[in-house]
């Protein structure tokens, strides 16, 4: 194996943490179908399977969760420092027999056009994971060798150990496999094995929409599809070989720190802070790390549905309105008047703290327009309308900071209001944007700054009991922000 980053404990008395990373030449190569199918195949063998996803994507982990019945974890080296990523990976995967990490975009595609930072390659290097490339082989033969050679040799430490061929027939596969392995050996890459193939089959077809794959709730017979995909791959993929490759992972099982083990546990707190978390077909985008951080700070997360429930859960002291697809459910959300009234009362009368991102931010508007031109009246906490633009408005990573000049900073330090205390001067929250809808009032209390510092724009509403805007925030990048939210919620707590 090629030398990996200094990343893991080399204590031979500890057990390996088997796993591999699935990547590809580009998006739309079949990574998600392959990941879900392989998870299903290993699970049907009785293995304890764990899932991870590179990058900030919400939807692919939802597919993983539908397959496994457990949460998938985002692995993001733009959001997280290397040591934090390693500890989180170890904690998430410590009880697994095998961990399958799904890559993002193409193998070397990172946070910008000219960077591998945050790429699948970056994650694989940091965690010492062997890589399996999913390659669309339809209509190609020898060119596949050139493709693999280019990807493998672009970085000498790529650690690509296997190839999974997509869209290949059972008749062609044996000859294609023999040719590829012979040619790879001829050019000095006999360490790369052809692990199997994915045939053309409806079980591997996952629908798409503007934010990526459709949500699992919308797919008919998803569990049956994934079960079938697992059964197919059990026959067309050498699972034993994949397990051997997974055993080469350089990440070792380790004792999770006592502090880390506290995450998710409320036993040490007499009075946990009850936070209402919107989760249904319209609101479903949450980073696991965000929720775990809130739990570690003493929150009890109570899920509710703005679509189907009549009101907020009882005795909640904070609200999370995550992203999703509210634009698809404008009629249902607008007609659930009792829920709108409940949220209006909580925000405008009781002043319950609320964090609202993207779809949740859209829900708080007076009006939301859908793609058919229908306009739906919603919560009304944000004055104005959210509307479709027909194009991608914002995309990519940003750092959020206060939008203040030097005089305003000096004044703020002398007399800080409740609204000012959410994000202090000098603090940054890492975030991600990806939306086709815009707003007549996206806010101006923060600046979203691209990581290279070349572009920036105003965004976000920071008010007494509200943080709302299009960016999806990564709370662990500024734990003080999460702590302030919890304290604002806790200050209103009554037994």
DOKE-280880 format. One record per residue (C-alpha): residue number from 1; residue in three letters; x, y, z. Coordinates in pm, 1 decimal. Example, Ala and Ser with C-alpha at 12.3 -4.5 7.8 and 13.67 -1.06 7.14 Angstrom:
residues 2
n  res  X  Y  Z
1  ALA  1230.0  -450.0  780.0
2  SER  1367.0  -106.0  714.0
//
This chain:
residues 495
n  res  X  Y  Z
1  UNK  0.0  0.0  0.0
2  UNK  120.8  346.3  -76.5
3  UNK  216.8  565.9  213.5
4  UNK  -82.8  750.8  355.7
5  UNK  -105.0  1066.5  563.0
6  UNK  2.6  1037.6  924.4
7  UNK  -344.3  968.9  1042.4
8  UNK  -402.3  681.1  1272.3
9  UNK  -271.9  490.7  1566.7
10  UNK  -32.5  209.3  1467.4
11  UNK  -76.3  8.1  1787.0
12  UNK  -75.0  -354.7  1672.9
13  UNK  -277.5  -456.0  1977.8
14  UNK  -575.9  -268.1  1841.8
15  UNK  -813.9  -398.1  1578.4
16  UNK  -839.7  -258.9  1229.7
17  UNK  -1145.5  -55.8  1138.3
18  UNK  -1230.3  -210.2  797.7
19  UNK  -1366.8  19.7  531.7
20  UNK  -1327.9  158.2  183.4
21  UNK  -1428.3  468.1  -9.5
22  UNK  -1635.8  449.1  -328.1
23  UNK  -1544.8  718.6  -579.6
24  UNK  -1575.9  786.8  -951.1
25  UNK  -1459.4  1002.1  -1240.6
26  UNK  -1751.7  1240.2  -1194.3
27  UNK  -2101.0  1278.7  -1055.6
28  UNK  -2376.8  1064.2  -1208.2
29  UNK  -2147.2  763.1  -1233.2
30  UNK  -2353.0  535.3  -1010.0
31  UNK  -2182.0  592.3  -672.5
32  UNK  -2502.8  613.4  -469.0
33  UNK  -2658.1  309.3  -636.4
34  UNK  -2335.3  115.9  -582.8
35  UNK  -2303.6  228.0  -220.9
36  UNK  -2661.7  136.7  -131.9
37  UNK  -2643.0  -193.0  -319.3
38  UNK  -2318.8  -294.3  -149.1
39  UNK  -2450.1  -191.5  192.7
40  UNK  -2755.0  -404.9  129.5
41  UNK  -2545.1  -699.7  7.5
42  UNK  -2320.2  -695.5  313.0
43  UNK  -2615.7  -646.1  544.4
44  UNK  -2790.8  -947.3  390.8
45  UNK  -2477.5  -1145.9  477.7
46  UNK  -2530.0  -1050.4  841.8
47  UNK  -2255.9  -786.9  855.8
48  UNK  -2283.8  -477.3  1072.2
49  UNK  -2252.9  -210.1  805.2
50  UNK  -2181.6  158.0  864.0
51  UNK  -2225.4  442.2  614.0
52  UNK  -2047.0  772.0  552.1
53  UNK  -2067.4  1040.1  282.5
54  UNK  -1792.2  1277.7  169.3
55  UNK  -1884.4  1644.8  152.6
56  UNK  -2188.0  1846.0  261.8
57  UNK  -2455.3  1644.7  78.6
58  UNK  -2779.7  1574.1  267.5
59  UNK  -2967.1  1345.1  32.2
60  UNK  -2724.1  1058.4  -24.5
61  UNK  -2700.3  994.5  352.4
62  UNK  -3081.0  971.0  355.4
63  UNK  -3053.6  681.5  110.6
64  UNK  -2790.8  520.9  334.2
65  UNK  -3022.1  557.1  632.3
66  UNK  -3309.1  393.0  444.3
67  UNK  -3085.6  96.3  365.1
68  UNK  -2923.7  57.8  706.2
69  UNK  -3176.1  196.9  948.6
70  UNK  -2899.7  412.9  1102.4
71  UNK  -2767.4  758.8  1035.2
72  UNK  -2495.9  819.2  781.0
73  UNK  -2220.2  1062.6  870.9
74  UNK  -2086.3  1342.9  652.7
75  UNK  -1705.9  1351.5  624.2
76  UNK  -1612.6  1704.2  524.1
77  UNK  -1259.0  1844.1  543.3
78  UNK  -1376.7  2193.6  458.0
79  UNK  -1606.8  2195.0  758.8
80  UNK  -1380.3  1991.6  992.3
81  UNK  -1013.0  1981.9  1081.0
82  UNK  -835.8  1649.4  1022.3
83  UNK  -815.9  1539.1  1386.4
84  UNK  -1184.5  1616.8  1443.1
85  UNK  -1278.0  1424.1  1129.5
86  UNK  -1077.6  1120.4  1243.7
87  UNK  -1229.3  1116.6  1590.9
88  UNK  -1579.0  1154.0  1448.7
89  UNK  -1518.3  872.2  1199.1
90  UNK  -1389.2  639.9  1470.6
91  UNK  -1682.8  714.1  1697.6
92  UNK  -1935.3  666.4  1417.3
93  UNK  -1785.7  339.6  1290.5
94  UNK  -1654.6  175.9  1608.4
95  UNK  -1913.2  -105.0  1615.5
96  UNK  -1914.6  -180.8  1241.2
97  UNK  -1781.6  -488.1  1062.8
98  UNK  -1733.5  -279.7  749.7
99  UNK  -1778.1  87.7  663.9
100  UNK  -1866.3  208.2  315.9
101  UNK  -1792.6  573.4  246.9
102  UNK  -1953.3  726.2  -60.1
103  UNK  -1743.1  989.7  -233.0
104  UNK  -1848.1  1325.8  -373.2
105  UNK  -1830.8  1433.6  -739.9
106  UNK  -1510.8  1308.2  -906.6
107  UNK  -1229.3  1159.6  -698.2
108  UNK  -1006.1  1469.3  -696.0
109  UNK  -1279.9  1735.6  -708.9
110  UNK  -1245.7  1966.4  -408.4
111  UNK  -1374.4  2293.5  -271.9
112  UNK  -1266.4  2489.3  -578.9
113  UNK  -1180.5  2420.0  -941.4
114  UNK  -807.0  2410.5  -870.8
115  UNK  -801.2  2237.0  -531.7
116  UNK  -829.2  1883.8  -394.1
117  UNK  -913.6  2020.3  -48.2
118  UNK  -1228.0  1848.2  78.5
119  UNK  -1228.9  1597.9  -210.0
120  UNK  -1287.1  1224.0  -180.6
121  UNK  -912.7  1186.1  -234.7
122  UNK  -848.9  1420.0  61.0
123  UNK  -1082.4  1221.7  287.4
124  UNK  -934.1  887.0  179.3
125  UNK  -583.9  1016.4  252.2
126  UNK  -679.1  1155.7  590.9
127  UNK  -849.2  834.9  704.9
128  UNK  -619.5  591.6  526.4
129  UNK  -903.0  435.6  327.6
130  UNK  -850.6  219.4  19.4
131  UNK  -1049.4  342.6  -278.3
132  UNK  -1282.5  158.7  -514.9
133  UNK  -1354.5  344.7  -840.3
134  UNK  -1700.3  312.3  -994.8
135  UNK  -1654.1  351.3  -1370.4
136  UNK  -1924.7  370.5  -1633.9
137  UNK  -1797.5  114.3  -1884.5
138  UNK  -2080.3  133.9  -2134.5
139  UNK  -1947.0  182.5  -2486.8
140  UNK  -1579.1  168.0  -2384.3
141  UNK  -1295.8  -86.2  -2370.2
142  UNK  -922.3  1.6  -2387.0
143  UNK  -1003.6  364.0  -2311.2
144  UNK  -1098.1  244.2  -1964.2
145  UNK  -733.3  153.6  -1905.2
146  UNK  -624.4  505.0  -1998.9
147  UNK  -891.2  650.6  -1769.3
148  UNK  -782.6  439.5  -1472.9
149  UNK  -412.5  506.2  -1539.5
150  UNK  -472.0  879.9  -1547.7
151  UNK  -668.5  885.4  -1223.9
152  UNK  -432.0  650.9  -1039.9
153  UNK  -115.3  833.4  -1142.4
154  UNK  -246.2  1188.8  -1105.7
155  UNK  -144.5  1155.7  -740.4
156  UNK  109.3  884.2  -649.6
157  UNK  -68.9  822.0  -317.6
158  UNK  -419.5  776.1  -464.4
159  UNK  -451.2  431.9  -298.7
160  UNK  -699.4  313.7  -560.9
161  UNK  -727.6  -60.0  -503.1
162  UNK  -1025.0  -172.1  -704.5
163  UNK  -1254.9  -99.9  -997.0
164  UNK  -1632.1  -158.1  -1002.4
165  UNK  -1761.2  -148.3  -1358.8
166  UNK  -2104.9  5.5  -1410.2
167  UNK  -2349.1  -68.0  -1693.0
168  UNK  -2179.2  -387.9  -1807.9
169  UNK  -2349.9  -707.1  -1924.2
170  UNK  -2282.7  -1050.4  -1777.4
171  UNK  -2168.3  -1168.6  -2121.0
172  UNK  -1907.8  -894.0  -2166.0
173  UNK  -1778.2  -873.1  -1807.9
174  UNK  -1536.4  -1173.8  -1802.2
175  UNK  -1351.6  -1054.5  -2112.7
176  UNK  -1350.3  -692.2  -1996.8
177  UNK  -1218.7  -791.8  -1654.4
178  UNK  -939.0  -1002.9  -1803.3
179  UNK  -836.0  -729.4  -2045.1
180  UNK  -833.8  -458.4  -1778.0
181  UNK  -634.5  -658.1  -1523.7
182  UNK  -382.3  -766.1  -1786.6
183  UNK  -335.7  -412.3  -1913.1
184  UNK  -315.0  -264.7  -1564.5
185  UNK  -52.1  -521.1  -1470.7
186  UNK  140.7  -441.1  -1788.8
187  UNK  164.2  -73.0  -1693.2
188  UNK  265.5  -151.0  -1335.1
189  UNK  -67.5  -147.9  -1151.8
190  UNK  -129.6  -512.0  -1069.3
191  UNK  -241.1  -399.2  -721.1
192  UNK  -567.7  -276.6  -874.7
193  UNK  -830.5  -546.5  -901.9
194  UNK  -1158.0  -553.9  -1091.8
195  UNK  -1397.6  -631.0  -806.2
196  UNK  -1715.3  -680.8  -1009.2
197  UNK  -1981.7  -511.3  -1216.0
198  UNK  -2325.1  -349.0  -1200.6
199  UNK  -2553.5  -462.8  -1483.5
200  UNK  -2822.0  -248.8  -1642.5
201  UNK  -3115.0  -299.3  -1406.2
202  UNK  -3403.0  -90.1  -1273.5
203  UNK  -3282.6  -165.4  -919.3
204  UNK  -2989.7  72.5  -976.4
205  UNK  -3197.3  358.0  -1119.0
206  UNK  -3233.4  650.1  -876.2
207  UNK  -3429.8  953.7  -990.4
208  UNK  -3292.2  1307.2  -986.7
209  UNK  -3407.4  1665.1  -932.3
210  UNK  -3248.8  2006.5  -896.2
211  UNK  -3091.1  1943.2  -555.5
212  UNK  -2966.6  1600.1  -653.7
213  UNK  -3141.2  1271.1  -593.1
214  UNK  -3504.2  1273.0  -488.9
215  UNK  -3568.9  1204.6  -122.3
216  UNK  -3626.0  844.8  -15.2
217  UNK  -3981.5  915.5  101.5
218  UNK  -4074.4  993.6  -259.2
219  UNK  -3939.2  675.4  -411.0
220  UNK  -4178.8  388.1  -453.7
221  UNK  -4063.4  56.6  -313.5
222  UNK  -3719.2  192.2  -222.6
223  UNK  -3650.2  -83.2  26.8
224  UNK  -3744.1  -347.0  -229.2
225  UNK  -3525.2  -178.9  -491.6
226  UNK  -3228.2  -170.2  -259.0
227  UNK  -3286.9  -530.0  -149.8
228  UNK  -3286.0  -635.3  -514.3
229  UNK  -2971.1  -430.5  -579.6
230  UNK  -2801.8  -608.7  -289.7
231  UNK  -2903.8  -949.7  -420.5
232  UNK  -2770.1  -863.7  -767.4
233  UNK  -2436.1  -730.8  -639.4
234  UNK  -2392.9  -1036.5  -417.0
235  UNK  -2372.6  -1230.5  -744.8
236  UNK  -2181.3  -982.3  -961.7
237  UNK  -1930.3  -841.1  -710.3
238  UNK  -1656.9  -1028.4  -522.5
239  UNK  -1764.0  -928.8  -172.3
240  UNK  -1486.0  -1134.8  -16.0
241  UNK  -1227.7  -941.8  -216.2
242  UNK  -1390.6  -614.2  -110.8
243  UNK  -1364.7  -722.5  252.9
244  UNK  -996.2  -798.2  204.0
245  UNK  -939.9  -453.9  53.2
246  UNK  -1142.4  -293.9  334.1
247  UNK  -910.6  -468.1  581.7
248  UNK  -621.6  -263.4  445.4
249  UNK  -770.5  56.3  589.4
250  UNK  -509.4  242.0  794.2
251  UNK  -764.2  366.8  1048.6
252  UNK  -753.6  167.7  1370.7
253  UNK  -1030.6  113.5  1620.0
254  UNK  -960.8  327.1  1924.8
255  UNK  -1111.1  420.8  2253.2
256  UNK  -1344.1  713.7  2199.6
257  UNK  -1274.0  993.8  2443.5
258  UNK  -1496.9  1022.8  2747.4
259  UNK  -1607.6  1367.6  2633.3
260  UNK  -1703.0  1231.2  2293.1
261  UNK  -1902.5  947.7  2447.8
262  UNK  -2117.9  1205.2  2625.2
263  UNK  -2255.7  1323.3  2294.1
264  UNK  -2618.8  1221.1  2270.4
265  UNK  -2645.2  1149.9  2642.6
266  UNK  -2871.5  1360.4  2859.8
267  UNK  -2824.3  1161.4  3180.3
268  UNK  -2601.0  1420.9  3342.1
269  UNK  -2857.1  1694.8  3290.1
270  UNK  -3155.7  1730.1  3521.7
271  UNK  -3346.2  1952.9  3284.6
272  UNK  -3269.6  1893.9  2917.9
273  UNK  -3371.2  2171.0  2682.4
274  UNK  -3648.2  2049.3  2452.8
275  UNK  -3586.8  2155.9  2091.7
276  UNK  -3849.8  2101.2  1821.9
277  UNK  -3688.8  1967.8  1500.8
278  UNK  -3893.6  1983.6  1179.7
279  UNK  -3859.9  1651.7  998.2
280  UNK  -4092.1  1526.0  725.9
281  UNK  -4111.8  1518.8  344.5
282  UNK  -4066.5  1896.5  323.6
283  UNK  -3795.4  1942.3  588.9
284  UNK  -3529.8  1676.7  615.9
285  UNK  -3180.4  1826.0  572.1
286  UNK  -2975.6  1805.2  892.5
287  UNK  -2609.2  1737.5  960.0
288  UNK  -2570.3  1460.2  1214.3
289  UNK  -2278.9  1649.4  1372.5
290  UNK  -2504.6  1951.0  1435.1
291  UNK  -2769.2  1744.3  1609.8
292  UNK  -2512.4  1554.5  1815.8
293  UNK  -2349.8  1880.3  1923.7
294  UNK  -2684.8  2014.7  2044.1
295  UNK  -2747.9  1690.4  2232.6
296  UNK  -2405.6  1713.6  2395.0
297  UNK  -2499.5  2064.5  2513.3
298  UNK  -2808.4  1930.7  2688.7
299  UNK  -3077.9  1938.6  2423.4
300  UNK  -3352.9  1682.9  2383.2
301  UNK  -3450.6  1684.4  2015.6
302  UNK  -3823.3  1636.5  1954.4
303  UNK  -3919.9  1578.0  1592.5
304  UNK  -4239.8  1723.3  1449.9
305  UNK  -4397.8  1765.1  1107.1
306  UNK  -4499.8  2107.9  974.0
307  UNK  -4694.1  1914.2  709.8
308  UNK  -4889.5  1668.0  922.1
309  UNK  -4891.8  1781.2  1286.9
310  UNK  -5136.6  2040.1  1414.5
311  UNK  -4898.6  2225.2  1644.1
312  UNK  -4549.0  2231.3  1787.6
313  UNK  -4458.8  1968.4  2049.8
314  UNK  -4540.4  2060.6  2408.9
315  UNK  -4295.7  2254.5  2624.4
316  UNK  -4030.9  2317.1  2359.8
317  UNK  -3786.8  2600.7  2415.8
318  UNK  -3624.7  2616.2  2071.9
319  UNK  -3703.1  2535.1  1709.3
320  UNK  -3491.1  2397.9  1424.5
321  UNK  -3629.9  2442.0  1074.0
322  UNK  -3391.9  2256.3  842.9
323  UNK  -3367.9  2255.8  467.1
324  UNK  -3563.2  2038.5  228.8
325  UNK  -3827.9  2084.2  -37.7
326  UNK  -4101.2  2312.0  100.9
327  UNK  -4160.0  2442.0  -252.8
328  UNK  -4307.9  2102.2  -342.9
329  UNK  -4556.0  2117.0  -57.5
330  UNK  -4668.8  2480.3  -62.2
331  UNK  -5039.8  2393.2  -69.7
332  UNK  -5018.3  2146.0  217.9
333  UNK  -4801.2  2376.4  430.4
334  UNK  -5031.1  2675.7  368.8
335  UNK  -5344.0  2474.3  447.2
336  UNK  -5206.1  2349.2  779.2
337  UNK  -5322.3  2668.7  943.4
338  UNK  -5305.6  2537.4  1298.7
339  UNK  -4933.2  2464.0  1261.5
340  UNK  -4868.6  2806.5  1108.5
341  UNK  -5049.5  2965.7  1401.8
342  UNK  -4851.4  2756.4  1650.7
343  UNK  -4517.5  2862.5  1498.7
344  UNK  -4627.2  3225.7  1466.6
345  UNK  -4716.7  3230.9  1835.3
346  UNK  -4389.3  3064.0  1934.7
347  UNK  -4173.7  3305.0  1736.0
348  UNK  -4361.5  3631.5  1759.4
349  UNK  -4526.7  3616.7  2100.6
350  UNK  -4327.6  3372.2  2311.2
351  UNK  -3997.7  3470.8  2145.2
352  UNK  -3874.5  3109.9  2130.7
353  UNK  -3529.4  3095.6  1966.0
354  UNK  -3529.4  2952.5  1613.6
355  UNK  -3260.0  2848.4  1367.5
356  UNK  -3396.9  2830.5  1011.8
357  UNK  -3189.3  2726.1  709.1
358  UNK  -3273.1  2733.4  338.3
359  UNK  -3607.8  2547.8  316.4
360  UNK  -3681.8  2639.7  677.4
361  UNK  -3601.7  3001.8  596.5
362  UNK  -3840.2  2985.9  299.1
363  UNK  -4114.9  2852.9  527.4
364  UNK  -4084.0  3158.9  750.6
365  UNK  -4165.2  3400.1  467.5
366  UNK  -4497.0  3575.6  423.1
367  UNK  -4529.0  3416.1  80.6
368  UNK  -4368.5  3134.3  -116.7
369  UNK  -4404.9  3098.4  -492.2
370  UNK  -4377.0  2755.6  -654.1
371  UNK  -4267.1  2661.3  -1005.3
372  UNK  -4626.7  2671.4  -1131.2
373  UNK  -4662.7  3034.5  -1025.5
374  UNK  -4885.9  2959.2  -727.4
375  UNK  -4823.5  3182.2  -425.6
376  UNK  -4877.4  3034.8  -79.2
377  UNK  -4908.4  3231.5  244.6
378  UNK  -4689.2  3085.1  517.1
379  UNK  -4556.0  3183.9  862.4
380  UNK  -4491.4  3552.6  791.5
381  UNK  -4195.1  3595.9  1026.8
382  UNK  -3980.7  3709.8  729.5
383  UNK  -4146.0  3989.3  536.3
384  UNK  -4153.3  3934.2  163.5
385  UNK  -4161.4  3646.4  -82.7
386  UNK  -3937.7  3354.9  -173.9
387  UNK  -3951.6  3266.3  -542.1
388  UNK  -3795.4  3036.1  -805.9
389  UNK  -3526.9  3181.0  -1030.4
390  UNK  -3495.9  2896.5  -1278.8
391  UNK  -3120.8  2881.0  -1216.2
392  UNK  -2872.5  2797.8  -943.6
393  UNK  -2852.9  3109.1  -724.9
394  UNK  -2572.7  3010.0  -489.8
395  UNK  -2351.8  2704.0  -474.0
396  UNK  -2057.6  2601.2  -260.3
397  UNK  -1880.4  2658.9  68.1
398  UNK  -1879.6  2992.3  248.3
399  UNK  -1755.7  3139.3  573.9
400  UNK  -2018.6  3344.6  754.1
401  UNK  -1910.1  3651.0  949.6
402  UNK  -2078.6  3959.4  1086.3
403  UNK  -2143.1  4236.6  833.2
404  UNK  -2002.6  4526.9  1037.3
405  UNK  -1765.1  4814.9  976.2
406  UNK  -1506.4  4922.6  1237.0
407  UNK  -1734.2  5185.5  1394.6
408  UNK  -2015.7  4932.5  1427.5
409  UNK  -1780.4  4681.6  1586.2
410  UNK  -1669.1  4935.5  1846.9
411  UNK  -2028.6  5030.3  1921.4
412  UNK  -2130.7  4664.3  1946.0
413  UNK  -1855.5  4592.3  2198.9
414  UNK  -1977.3  4876.6  2417.2
415  UNK  -2345.3  4791.9  2402.9
416  UNK  -2438.8  4448.4  2273.4
417  UNK  -2803.0  4363.0  2212.6
418  UNK  -2947.8  4012.6  2224.5
419  UNK  -2956.9  4003.8  1844.2
420  UNK  -2589.9  4104.6  1827.6
421  UNK  -2478.4  3816.5  2047.6
422  UNK  -2543.9  3532.8  1800.3
423  UNK  -2215.8  3578.6  1610.6
424  UNK  -1941.9  3804.3  1749.1
425  UNK  -1693.5  4007.4  1544.0
426  UNK  -1400.7  3790.0  1444.2
427  UNK  -1600.2  3467.0  1454.6
428  UNK  -1668.6  3255.4  1146.7
429  UNK  -1920.8  2980.6  1086.7
430  UNK  -1852.0  2744.9  799.2
431  UNK  -2154.0  2685.2  580.2
432  UNK  -2272.7  2564.4  242.5
433  UNK  -2526.1  2700.2  -6.3
434  UNK  -2712.4  2524.1  -287.0
435  UNK  -3047.6  2672.4  -386.5
436  UNK  -3254.2  2766.1  -690.4
437  UNK  -3500.5  2982.7  -494.2
438  UNK  -3425.5  3339.2  -386.1
439  UNK  -3590.7  3591.2  -155.5
440  UNK  -3695.8  3953.2  -166.7
441  UNK  -3517.9  3977.0  169.8
442  UNK  -3227.2  3734.5  214.2
443  UNK  -3098.6  3940.3  506.8
444  UNK  -2785.1  4152.0  547.9
445  UNK  -2658.9  4085.6  899.6
446  UNK  -2378.3  3857.2  779.9
447  UNK  -2132.3  3834.1  495.2
448  UNK  -2091.4  3505.2  313.0
449  UNK  -1727.9  3489.4  205.5
450  UNK  -1599.8  3227.5  -37.1
451  UNK  -1301.2  3030.3  99.2
452  UNK  -1061.7  3200.6  -143.1
453  UNK  -1187.9  3541.8  -26.5
454  UNK  -1254.0  3659.8  -382.1
455  UNK  -1632.3  3680.8  -359.3
456  UNK  -1872.2  3783.3  -84.4
457  UNK  -2234.7  3883.0  -43.2
458  UNK  -2476.7  3991.2  226.0
459  UNK  -2710.2  3736.6  381.2
460  UNK  -2881.6  3617.4  700.0
461  UNK  -3124.5  3760.7  950.0
462  UNK  -2983.8  3782.6  1304.0
463  UNK  -3262.0  3896.2  1532.2
464  UNK  -3351.5  3870.5  1897.8
465  UNK  -3474.4  3510.2  1875.8
466  UNK  -3400.6  3422.9  1514.4
467  UNK  -3114.4  3316.7  1288.8
468  UNK  -3245.4  3260.5  937.9
469  UNK  -3109.1  3248.5  584.8
470  UNK  -3019.8  3030.2  290.1
471  UNK  -2680.2  2897.9  413.4
472  UNK  -2668.1  2556.4  580.6
473  UNK  -2455.5  2607.3  892.0
474  UNK  -2202.2  2362.8  1036.8
475  UNK  -2230.0  2429.7  1410.4
476  UNK  -1907.7  2253.0  1523.6
477  UNK  -1705.1  2507.3  1323.8
478  UNK  -1816.8  2767.0  1580.6
479  UNK  -1932.0  2584.9  1892.4
480  UNK  -1988.6  2916.0  2068.2
481  UNK  -2277.4  2980.8  1829.1
482  UNK  -2444.2  2652.4  1925.5
483  UNK  -2380.2  2721.3  2294.2
484  UNK  -2546.7  3061.7  2267.1
485  UNK  -2849.0  2909.8  2097.5
486  UNK  -2886.1  2653.6  2375.7
487  UNK  -2841.1  2918.1  2645.8
488  UNK  -3103.9  3141.1  2484.0
489  UNK  -3339.0  2842.4  2482.3
490  UNK  -3245.4  2738.1  2837.0
491  UNK  -3303.0  3087.1  2976.3
492  UNK  -3671.8  3044.4  2906.1
493  UNK  -3687.6  2693.4  3054.5
494  UNK  -3934.3  2622.9  3334.0
495  UNK  -3975.2  2285.5  3500.8
//
